[in-house]
Amino acid sequence: MTARRRRPVEPPRDQVHARLLEQLGLAVEVELLERALVHRSWSYENGGVPTNERLEFLGDAVLGLVVTDELFHRHPDLPEGRLAKLRSAVVNMRALASVARALDLGSAVRLGRGEEATGGRDKDSILADTTEAVIGAAYLSCGPDAARDLVLRLVSPLLEVSAELGAGLDWKTSLQELGAAHGLGPVEYLVTEEGPDHAKTFAAEATFPEAPADDPRGPAPRGRGEGRSKKEAEQEAAASAWRALHAERGATPAAQPLVQPVPQDA
């Protein structure tokens, strides 16, 4: 008979809160901080306690405004389209997940057993949502000025990277050009979605369905990505596929990358 897998032993919540408060450098109300760490899977298994989704909604708005304002003033000569691309390099799911990993939010989030068993503590979607929820809790507890300072501290490395991206994050174009240079034909994306309407996540696979028969990878997926929109998931898949193809075959003069990747550990 197979032994039942035990849930990992979690540290006392007061220790979790103390560590996070020290890292955040703000006196966030403990009740709000704890709510920011409650994933809906935990709520479902524990009598419907309030989840972090409302705080995530608020934190998303605060994050977007702070980053937009900062980029607007940092780059007074850039047009709207390029500012939007720079913002996407800072507030996309993978970038926010890297912020969460720097704070070790994965070890603090409350997850249900099913989500725990499928690696939820390291899922980009959960980590990004938790980051936004913590920002929302900071806004409510400490006010807009303190929340702004927190956001800028958390995303400062990403803002610096975004300044180096120039024209913006366009991995789909880069992948198409690199694939064409190697005779692989056009790129296609297979996108799936999951989750409720208010919290959908999308997964994409990038393939070259017309790759030559003698190509060792053929039409198999070259890259995968996740996002909170179809567009973001496709960009992440394209970035993954570009890196894999570049590692296998290298770039050509006609297919240099348009941008450099956002560091995973920024």
C-alpha positions as CSV (number, residue, x, y, z in Angstrom):
1,M,0.0,0.0,0.0
2,T,1.5,3.3,-1.0
3,A,2.1,5.7,1.9
4,R,0.1,8.9,1.7
5,R,2.3,11.9,0.8
6,R,2.6,14.3,3.7
7,R,2.2,18.0,3.3
8,P,5.5,19.8,3.8
9,V,5.9,21.2,7.3
10,E,5.5,25.0,7.1
11,P,7.2,27.5,9.6
12,P,4.9,29.3,12.0
13,R,3.0,32.1,10.3
14,D,4.4,34.7,12.7
15,Q,7.9,33.8,11.4
16,V,6.7,34.0,7.8
17,H,5.2,37.4,8.4
18,A,8.2,38.8,10.3
19,R,10.5,37.7,7.5
20,L,8.4,39.3,4.8
21,L,7.8,42.5,6.7
22,E,11.6,42.9,7.2
23,Q,12.2,42.4,3.4
24,L,9.4,44.8,2.5
25,G,10.6,47.4,4.9
26,L,7.0,48.4,5.6
27,A,4.7,48.0,8.6
28,V,2.0,46.2,6.6
29,E,-0.9,45.0,8.7
30,V,-0.4,41.4,9.4
31,E,-4.0,40.5,8.7
32,L,-3.7,42.1,5.2
33,L,-0.3,40.5,4.6
34,E,-1.7,37.1,5.4
35,R,-4.7,37.6,3.1
36,A,-2.2,38.5,0.3
37,L,-0.7,35.1,0.7
38,V,-4.0,33.1,0.5
39,H,-4.4,31.4,-2.9
40,R,-7.9,30.4,-3.9
41,S,-7.0,26.7,-3.7
42,W,-6.3,27.1,0.1
43,S,-9.6,29.0,0.5
44,Y,-11.5,26.2,-1.2
45,E,-10.0,23.6,1.2
46,N,-10.4,25.7,4.3
47,G,-14.0,26.8,4.4
48,G,-14.0,29.6,1.9
49,V,-11.7,32.0,3.8
50,P,-11.0,35.3,1.9
51,T,-8.5,34.9,-0.9
52,N,-5.9,37.3,-2.2
53,E,-7.7,38.0,-5.4
54,R,-9.2,41.4,-4.4
55,L,-5.7,42.5,-3.2
56,E,-4.2,41.2,-6.4
57,F,-6.7,43.3,-8.4
58,L,-5.7,46.4,-6.4
59,G,-2.0,45.7,-6.5
60,D,-2.1,45.2,-10.3
61,A,-3.5,48.7,-10.7
62,V,-1.0,50.3,-8.3
63,L,1.9,48.5,-10.0
64,G,0.8,49.5,-13.4
65,L,0.4,53.2,-12.4
66,V,3.7,53.4,-10.6
67,V,5.7,51.7,-13.5
68,T,3.9,53.8,-16.1
69,D,4.6,57.0,-14.2
70,E,8.2,56.1,-13.7
71,L,8.8,55.2,-17.4
72,F,7.0,58.3,-18.5
73,H,9.4,60.5,-16.6
74,R,12.5,58.5,-17.3
75,H,12.0,58.5,-21.0
76,P,10.5,62.0,-21.9
77,D,11.2,61.5,-25.6
78,L,9.7,58.1,-26.2
79,P,6.3,57.7,-28.0
80,E,3.4,55.9,-26.4
81,G,4.0,52.6,-28.2
82,R,7.5,52.2,-27.1
83,L,6.6,53.2,-23.5
84,A,4.0,50.4,-23.6
85,K,6.5,47.9,-24.7
86,L,9.0,48.9,-22.0
87,R,6.2,48.6,-19.4
88,S,5.4,45.1,-20.6
89,A,9.0,44.1,-19.9
90,V,8.5,45.1,-16.2
91,V,4.9,44.0,-15.4
92,N,4.6,40.7,-17.3
93,M,4.1,37.4,-15.5
94,R,7.6,36.1,-15.7
95,A,9.2,39.4,-14.5
96,L,6.8,39.6,-11.5
97,A,7.5,36.0,-10.7
98,S,11.2,36.8,-10.6
99,V,10.4,39.5,-8.0
100,A,8.4,36.9,-6.0
101,R,11.4,34.5,-6.0
102,A,13.7,37.3,-4.8
103,L,11.3,37.7,-1.8
104,D,10.8,33.9,-1.5
105,L,7.0,34.4,-1.7
106,G,6.7,30.8,-2.9
107,S,7.5,29.4,0.6
108,A,5.0,31.8,2.2
109,V,1.9,31.4,0.0
110,R,-1.0,29.4,1.3
111,L,-1.8,26.6,-1.2
112,G,-4.3,23.8,-1.3
113,R,-3.1,20.2,-1.5
114,G,-3.7,19.8,-5.2
115,E,-1.9,23.0,-6.1
116,E,1.0,22.1,-3.7
117,A,1.3,18.7,-5.4
118,T,1.6,20.2,-8.8
119,G,4.4,22.6,-8.0
120,G,2.3,25.6,-7.3
121,R,4.9,27.3,-5.1
122,D,7.1,27.8,-8.2
123,K,4.4,28.6,-10.8
124,D,4.9,31.9,-12.5
125,S,1.2,32.7,-12.5
126,I,0.8,32.1,-8.7
127,L,4.0,34.0,-7.9
128,A,3.1,37.0,-10.0
129,D,-0.4,37.2,-8.6
130,T,1.0,37.0,-5.0
131,T,3.4,39.8,-5.8
132,E,0.6,42.0,-6.9
133,A,-1.5,41.1,-3.8
134,V,1.4,42.0,-1.5
135,I,1.6,45.4,-3.2
136,G,-2.1,45.8,-2.8
137,A,-1.8,45.1,1.0
138,A,1.0,47.6,1.3
139,Y,-1.1,50.2,-0.5
140,L,-4.0,49.8,1.9
141,S,-1.8,49.6,5.0
142,C,0.8,52.2,4.3
143,G,-0.7,54.6,1.7
144,P,0.2,55.4,-1.9
145,D,3.6,57.0,-1.3
146,A,4.9,54.1,0.6
147,A,3.5,51.7,-1.9
148,R,5.1,53.6,-4.7
149,D,8.5,53.4,-3.0
150,L,8.0,49.7,-2.4
151,V,7.1,49.0,-6.1
152,L,10.2,51.0,-7.3
153,R,12.5,49.0,-5.0
154,L,11.0,45.7,-6.1
155,V,11.1,46.4,-9.8
156,S,14.2,48.6,-10.0
157,P,16.4,45.8,-11.6
158,L,13.6,45.3,-14.2
159,L,13.3,49.0,-14.9
160,E,17.1,49.1,-15.6
161,V,16.8,46.1,-17.9
162,S,13.8,47.7,-19.7
163,A,15.9,50.8,-20.4
164,E,18.3,48.6,-22.4
165,L,15.6,47.0,-24.5
166,G,15.3,50.0,-26.8
167,A,12.6,49.1,-29.3
168,G,10.8,46.8,-26.9
169,L,10.2,43.1,-26.3
170,D,9.3,41.5,-29.7
171,W,10.3,37.9,-29.4
172,K,7.8,36.7,-32.0
173,T,9.5,38.8,-34.7
174,S,12.9,37.7,-33.6
175,L,11.9,34.0,-33.7
176,Q,10.3,34.3,-37.1
177,E,13.5,35.9,-38.5
178,L,15.8,33.3,-36.9
179,G,13.6,30.4,-38.1
180,A,13.5,31.8,-41.6
181,A,17.3,32.2,-41.6
182,H,17.6,28.5,-40.8
183,G,15.0,27.4,-43.4
184,L,12.4,26.3,-40.9
185,G,9.4,28.1,-42.4
186,P,6.7,30.1,-40.5
187,V,6.1,29.9,-36.8
188,E,2.7,28.7,-35.4
189,Y,1.4,29.0,-31.8
190,L,-0.9,26.6,-30.1
191,V,-2.6,28.4,-27.2
192,T,-4.6,26.8,-24.4
193,E,-6.3,28.5,-21.4
194,E,-7.4,27.5,-17.9
195,G,-8.9,29.0,-14.8
196,P,-12.1,31.0,-14.2
197,D,-12.9,34.0,-16.4
198,H,-11.6,36.5,-13.9
199,A,-8.3,34.8,-13.4
200,K,-7.4,33.0,-16.6
201,T,-3.9,31.9,-17.5
202,F,-2.8,31.0,-21.0
203,A,-0.1,28.5,-22.2
204,A,1.4,28.6,-25.6
205,E,3.7,26.4,-27.7
206,A,5.8,27.7,-30.5
207,T,6.3,25.3,-33.4
208,F,7.7,25.2,-37.0
209,P,5.1,22.9,-38.7
210,E,6.8,23.2,-42.1
211,A,10.3,22.4,-40.8
212,P,12.2,20.2,-43.3
213,A,11.9,16.4,-42.9
214,D,15.6,16.1,-42.1
215,D,15.3,18.6,-39.3
216,P,16.0,16.6,-36.0
217,R,13.2,18.5,-34.1
218,G,10.7,18.6,-37.0
219,P,7.4,20.2,-36.0
220,A,7.8,19.4,-32.3
221,P,7.3,22.4,-30.0
222,R,10.5,24.6,-29.8
223,G,9.4,26.7,-26.8
224,R,6.6,27.1,-24.2
225,G,5.4,30.0,-22.3
226,E,2.6,31.2,-19.9
227,G,0.9,34.5,-19.5
228,R,-2.3,36.3,-18.4
229,S,-3.2,37.0,-22.0
230,K,-2.8,35.1,-25.2
231,K,-0.3,37.7,-26.4
232,E,1.9,37.4,-23.4
233,A,1.9,33.6,-23.5
234,E,2.9,33.7,-27.2
235,Q,5.7,36.1,-26.5
236,E,7.0,33.9,-23.7
237,A,6.9,30.9,-25.9
238,A,8.7,32.7,-28.7
239,A,11.4,33.8,-26.2
240,S,11.9,30.3,-25.0
241,A,12.0,28.9,-28.6
242,W,14.4,31.7,-29.7
243,R,16.8,30.8,-26.9
244,A,16.6,27.1,-27.7
245,L,17.1,27.6,-31.4
246,H,19.9,30.0,-30.9
247,A,21.7,27.6,-28.5
248,E,21.3,24.8,-31.1
249,R,22.3,26.7,-34.3
250,G,23.4,30.2,-33.3
251,A,22.3,33.4,-34.8
252,T,22.9,34.6,-38.3
253,P,23.7,38.2,-39.4
254,A,20.1,38.5,-40.7
255,A,18.5,37.1,-37.5
256,Q,20.1,38.9,-34.5
257,P,17.9,39.2,-31.5
258,L,15.9,42.4,-31.2
259,V,16.3,42.4,-27.4
260,Q,18.0,40.5,-24.6
261,P,16.0,38.3,-22.2
262,V,14.7,39.7,-18.9
263,P,16.8,38.0,-16.3
264,Q,15.0,35.2,-14.4
265,D,16.7,36.2,-11.2
266,A,16.4,39.9,-11.5
